[in-house]
Amino acid sequence: MDNLIRIFKSVANGKRVRMLNLLDRKSERTISDLADELRLPYQTVARNLSILSNAGLVKVRTHYGVAHYSINRDERQKYAWRILATIADYYKERK
């Protein structure tokens, strides 16, 4: 139950949902990449990625000292992706 609460809290923020959408379109991104694309401060992106990582929605891979973030497609996260699909459908209907 605690994991579901973390997931709901993490996707209750529009910035984090936008980050997930960007990560879903490309395989990996660095914090700098996301900050540039979202036009947000580096620290804001880093803090929000940490929240998404703690909820298990993103995973991090370090390569030569640079963190690369990607969507965590682990089977254990299937409920998280159902939640995100519902949110995406909601926004599509509002347009």
Phi and psi restraints in degrees (value plus and minus 20) as a CYANA .aco file:
   2 ASP   PHI     -80.1   -40.1
   2 ASP   PSI     -56.4   -16.4
   3 ASN   PHI     -85.1   -45.1
   3 ASN   PSI     -61.0   -21.0
   4 LEU   PHI     -84.1   -44.1
   4 LEU   PSI     -58.1   -18.1
   5 ILE   PHI     -83.1   -43.1
   5 ILE   PSI     -64.3   -24.3
   6 ARG   PHI     -81.0   -41.0
   6 ARG   PSI     -60.3   -20.3
   7 ILE   PHI     -83.5   -43.5
   7 ILE   PSI     -69.2   -29.2
   8 PHE   PHI     -81.3   -41.3
   8 PHE   PSI     -62.4   -22.4
   9 LYS   PHI     -83.8   -43.8
   9 LYS   PSI     -58.3   -18.3
  10 SER   PHI     -90.4   -50.4
  10 SER   PSI     -53.1   -13.1
  11 VAL   PHI    -113.4   -73.4
  11 VAL   PSI     -14.4    25.6
  12 ALA   PHI    -102.6   -62.6
  12 ALA   PSI     -13.8    26.2
  13 ASN   PHI    -140.5  -100.5
  13 ASN   PSI     106.4   146.4
  14 GLY   PHI     -80.6   -40.6
  14 GLY   PSI     -55.2   -15.2
  15 LYS   PHI     -83.4   -43.4
  15 LYS   PSI     -62.1   -22.1
  16 ARG   PHI     -89.0   -49.0
  16 ARG   PSI     -56.4   -16.4
  17 VAL   PHI     -84.2   -44.2
  17 VAL   PSI     -61.4   -21.4
  18 ARG   PHI     -82.7   -42.7
  18 ARG   PSI     -59.8   -19.8
  19 MET   PHI     -81.9   -41.9
  19 MET   PSI     -64.2   -24.2
  20 LEU   PHI     -82.2   -42.2
  20 LEU   PSI     -59.8   -19.8
  21 ASN   PHI     -83.0   -43.0
  21 ASN   PSI     -62.0   -22.0
  22 LEU   PHI     -85.8   -45.8
  22 LEU   PSI     -62.5   -22.5
  23 LEU   PHI     -86.3   -46.3
  23 LEU   PSI     -49.7    -9.7
  24 ASP   PHI     -91.3   -51.3
  24 ASP   PSI     -48.3    -8.3
  25 ARG   PHI    -100.1   -60.1
  25 ARG   PSI     -48.1    -8.1
  26 LYS   PHI    -146.9  -106.9
  26 LYS   PSI     137.0   177.0
  27 SER   PHI     -88.6   -48.6
  27 SER   PSI     -66.7   -26.7
  28 GLU   PHI    -163.7  -123.7
  28 GLU   PSI     131.3   171.3
  29 ARG   PHI    -166.4  -126.4
  29 ARG   PSI     131.1   171.1
  30 THR   PHI    -111.2   -71.2
  30 THR   PSI     149.3   189.3
  31 ILE   PHI     -81.0   -41.0
  31 ILE   PSI     -61.2   -21.2
  32 SER   PHI     -82.1   -42.1
  32 SER   PSI     -62.5   -22.5
  33 ASP   PHI     -77.7   -37.7
  33 ASP   PSI     -69.7   -29.7
  34 LEU   PHI     -84.9   -44.9
  34 LEU   PSI     -61.2   -21.2
  35 ALA   PHI     -81.4   -41.4
  35 ALA   PSI     -61.5   -21.5
  36 ASP   PHI     -85.4   -45.4
  36 ASP   PSI     -66.9   -26.9
  37 GLU   PHI     -88.6   -48.6
  37 GLU   PSI     -55.7   -15.7
  38 LEU   PHI    -110.4   -70.4
  38 LEU   PSI     -29.0    11.0
  39 ARG   PHI      36.1    76.1
  39 ARG   PSI      29.8    69.8
  40 LEU   PHI    -143.5  -103.5
  40 LEU   PSI     135.0   175.0
  41 PRO   PHI     -82.5   -42.5
  41 PRO   PSI     127.2   167.2
  42 TYR   PHI     -71.9   -31.9
  42 TYR   PSI     -67.2   -27.2
  43 GLN   PHI     -83.3   -43.3
  43 GLN   PSI     -56.6   -16.6
  44 THR   PHI     -83.3   -43.3
  44 THR   PSI     -65.0   -25.0
  45 VAL   PHI     -85.3   -45.3
  45 VAL   PSI     -64.0   -24.0
  46 ALA   PHI     -80.8   -40.8
  46 ALA   PSI     -64.3   -24.3
  47 ARG   PHI     -83.9   -43.9
  47 ARG   PSI     -63.6   -23.6
  48 ASN   PHI     -90.7   -50.7
  48 ASN   PSI     -54.4   -14.4
  49 LEU   PHI     -85.1   -45.1
  49 LEU   PSI     -55.1   -15.1
  50 SER   PHI     -82.5   -42.5
  50 SER   PSI     -61.8   -21.8
  51 ILE   PHI     -84.1   -44.1
  51 ILE   PSI     -64.4   -24.4
  52 LEU   PHI     -84.6   -44.6
  52 LEU   PSI     -57.1   -17.1
  53 SER   PHI     -87.0   -47.0
  53 SER   PSI     -63.3   -23.3
  54 ASN   PHI     -83.3   -43.3
  54 ASN   PSI     -49.0    -9.0
  55 ALA   PHI    -102.1   -62.1
  55 ALA   PSI     -27.1    12.9
  56 GLY   PHI      64.0   104.0
  56 GLY   PSI      -7.9    32.1
  57 LEU   PHI    -105.3   -65.3
  57 LEU   PSI     -47.5    -7.5
  58 VAL   PHI    -146.6  -106.6
  58 VAL   PSI     136.3   176.3
  59 LYS   PHI    -144.1  -104.1
  59 LYS   PSI     138.4   178.4
  60 VAL   PHI    -143.1  -103.1
  60 VAL   PSI     120.5   160.5
  61 ARG   PHI    -149.0  -109.0
  61 ARG   PSI     108.4   148.4
  62 THR   PHI    -119.2   -79.2
  62 THR   PSI     109.6   149.6
  63 HIS   PHI    -152.8  -112.8
  63 HIS   PSI      95.1   135.1
  64 TYR   PHI      32.1    72.1
  64 TYR   PSI      22.1    62.1
  65 GLY   PHI      60.2   100.2
  65 GLY   PSI     -17.6    22.4
  66 VAL   PHI    -129.6   -89.6
  66 VAL   PSI     108.3   148.3
  67 ALA   PHI    -102.2   -62.2
  67 ALA   PSI     110.2   150.2
  68 HIS   PHI    -136.3   -96.3
  68 HIS   PSI     103.8   143.8
  69 TYR   PHI    -123.2   -83.2
  69 TYR   PSI     124.5   164.5
  70 SER   PHI    -168.9  -128.9
  70 SER   PSI     146.9   186.9
  71 ILE   PHI     -89.4   -49.4
  71 ILE   PSI     117.4   157.4
  72 ASN   PHI    -108.9   -68.9
  72 ASN   PSI      86.4   126.4
  73 ARG   PHI    -117.5   -77.5
  73 ARG   PSI       3.0    43.0
  74 ASP   PHI     -79.0   -39.0
  74 ASP   PSI     119.5   159.5
  75 GLU   PHI     -76.6   -36.6
  75 GLU   PSI     -49.4    -9.4
  76 ARG   PHI     -87.5   -47.5
  76 ARG   PSI     -33.2     6.8
  77 GLN   PHI    -119.1   -79.1
  77 GLN   PSI      -4.6    35.4
  78 LYS   PHI     -78.4   -38.4
  78 LYS   PSI     -54.1   -14.1
  79 TYR   PHI     -90.6   -50.6
  79 TYR   PSI     -55.2   -15.2
  80 ALA   PHI     -81.8   -41.8
  80 ALA   PSI     -60.7   -20.7
  81 TRP   PHI     -93.5   -53.5
  81 TRP   PSI     -47.4    -7.4
  82 ARG   PHI     -87.4   -47.4
  82 ARG   PSI     -61.6   -21.6
  83 ILE   PHI     -80.9   -40.9
  83 ILE   PSI     -66.8   -26.8
  84 LEU   PHI     -85.0   -45.0
  84 LEU   PSI     -56.9   -16.9
  85 ALA   PHI     -84.5   -44.5
  85 ALA   PSI     -58.0   -18.0
  86 THR   PHI     -84.7   -44.7
  86 THR   PSI     -62.0   -22.0
  87 ILE   PHI     -83.1   -43.1
  87 ILE   PSI     -64.3   -24.3
  88 ALA   PHI     -81.5   -41.5
  88 ALA   PSI     -62.5   -22.5
  89 ASP   PHI     -81.8   -41.8
  89 ASP   PSI     -59.6   -19.6
  90 TYR   PHI     -79.2   -39.2
  90 TYR   PSI     -67.0   -27.0
  91 TYR   PHI     -88.7   -48.7
  91 TYR   PSI     -53.1   -13.1
  92 LYS   PHI     -85.5   -45.5
  92 LYS   PSI     -59.0   -19.0
  93 GLU   PHI     -89.1   -49.1
  93 GLU   PSI     -48.8    -8.8
  94 ARG   PHI     -95.3   -55.3
  94 ARG   PSI     -38.8     1.2
